[in-house]
Amino acid sequence: MWTLPNLLTMSRIIVIPILIASFFMEDERLGSHIAFVSFTLAGITDFFDGYLARATGSVSKIGQFLDPIADKLMVGAILLMVVAADWVSGVHVIAAVIIMCRELLVSGLREFLAGLHVSVPVTRLAKWKTTVQMVALGALCWTKGAAALGLPAQELGLVGLWIAAILTLYTGYDYLRTGLRHMV
């Protein structure tokens, strides 16, 4: 359990309260910088935990269990916070809802299929979706901090959020179609 890959995965869960607290800081710019750096570092650990586990032969059941949970908790927390902070508002909330619904749908589907001993591998497109989504959410975390530097993080984040939402619909449908074959 205490391997480096598992510790990296757990660090993503542990950083969530810091991410959330950064949105409540009196100095929004500083909070935005902290959220951006924390989220970016957590996103980097998402790549390295799996890579290191495979490279060192330390893939574990606990790691396989915690990795998707850590991802979904972090994505869900950030989506809630950027909407609550009004950095994602209006029609853009639809993209956030699409992403949240897909995260929940795929989690439930994977749990159901695991009970049937059916594995649903992650597709290359789903990996791209995750990458676009993480970059978009990182940019959105940086809305106030980047604006103070004259950088259009919010605008880039919103575009990325919509691209991720579109990829989410496609990959979510793909997972659902695979899952439905085992439900009937």
N, C-alpha and C positions, 0 to 999 in steps of 0.2 A: 504493500500500500504506500510506503514512504519512498517510492522511487521518484527521481527528478520529473519524469513526465506526469506522474500523478500529482506531484506538488504544484507543477505549473497549471494543471487543470484546476486544482483546488484554489489556486491564487485568483483565478477568474471569478470564482464565487465569493471569495473573501473581499475582493475589490468593489463589489456591488454597493455596499453601504457608503464607501468613499465617493463613488460616482454619484449616488443619490444625494448625499450631503453637499456635494459641490454645487448642485443646482439651487441650494438654499442659502448660499453664501451672500452676505450683504454686497460684496463687490462682485457683480455678475461677471465681469471680465476675468477676474482671477479664478472664480469658480469654473468658468468656461475653459480656461487654460488647464486647470486641474482635471476636469472631466475629459478633455481631449487627450492629455498625456496618459491618464489612467486607462482610458478606453483603448488607446493605441497600443500601450504596453500589453494590455490584456489580449488584444487581437493578435499581437505577435506571439504570445504564449500559446494561442490556439493553433498556430502553425507548428510551433516547435514541440508541443507535447506529443502529438501524433508522430511527427518525424523522428523524434528521439526514441519513442517507445518502439517503433519499428526498427530503427537503426541499431538499437542496443538489445533487441530481443526481449524487451521488458513490457510488452503489451499485456495488460492485465484486465480482468473482468471489471474491477472497480473503475479503471480508467475508461473502459468502453461504456460503462454505465454513466459515469460522471461527465464525460466530455460533452455529449449532446445536451445534458441538463445545464451545464455551465453556460454553453452557448445560448440556449433559449432563455435562461434567466437574465443574462446580460443584455441580450437583444430586447427582451420584453421590458426590462427596467429602463433602458435608454429610450425606447419608443414612448413609454409612458411619460418619462421626464421631459422629453423635447416637446411633446404635445402639451403637457401641463404648463411648461414654461412659455407656451405659445410661440415656440420657434418653428413648430410645424402646426399650421392652422388652416382653416378653410378646407378647400377641396383636397389639399395635401394629406389631410388626416385619413382620407380613403386609402392612400398608399400604405400608411402605417397600419391600418386595420387589416388590409389584405395580407401584409406580412405577418401580423400577429395571428390571424386566422390560419394561415398556412403552417406556421410553427406549431400551433395546437393540433391541427389536423394530422400533420405528419407524425407528431409525437404519439398521438392516439393510435394511428395506423401502425406505426412500428411496434407499439406495445401489443396490439391485437395480433399482428403477424408473428411476433416473437412467441406468443402462446401457441401458435401453430407450427413453430420451429421453421418459419420462413424468414429468410434474410432479405432485406431490401438494400442493395448496395447504393452508395452515394454516386450519382452520375457526375460526369465532368461539368455539365451545365449547372448542376446544383452547387458545385464547388465555385464556379464563376459567380453564381447568384450570391453565395455567401461572401465572396470577396467584394463584390460591388456593394452589397448591403453593409458590410463592415466599414468600408471607406465612406459611404454616405452617412452612416451613423456617427462615425468619427468627425466628419465635417460638421454635422449638425450639432454635435457636442461643443464644437468650437465656435458656434454662431457669434457670441458676444466678444470673445477674445480675438477672433480673426477680424471682426469688423473694426475693432480698435486699431488694428494694424493695416486696415484698408484692403483686407482680403475677402473675397466673396464666398466664404465657407458655407453660409446658409444656402445660397443659390445653388452652389455645386452639390450640396447635400440633398437638396430637394430634387434636383435632376437625378441624382444617383438613387434616391429613394424610389422614384417612379420606375427607373430602369430595373431596380431590384424587385419592385412589385410586379412588373410584367414578367420577369424571369420566374418569380415566385408562383404566379398563376400557371405558367407552363410546367414548371417542375412539380408543383403540387398536383396538377392534373395527372402528370405522368406517374407519380407515386400512387395516387388514388386509383388509377386505371389498373396498375399492377396489383394493388391490394384487393380491388373488387373481384379479380379472378379467383381469389382465395376465399371470398365471402359467399359465393353462390355455388 
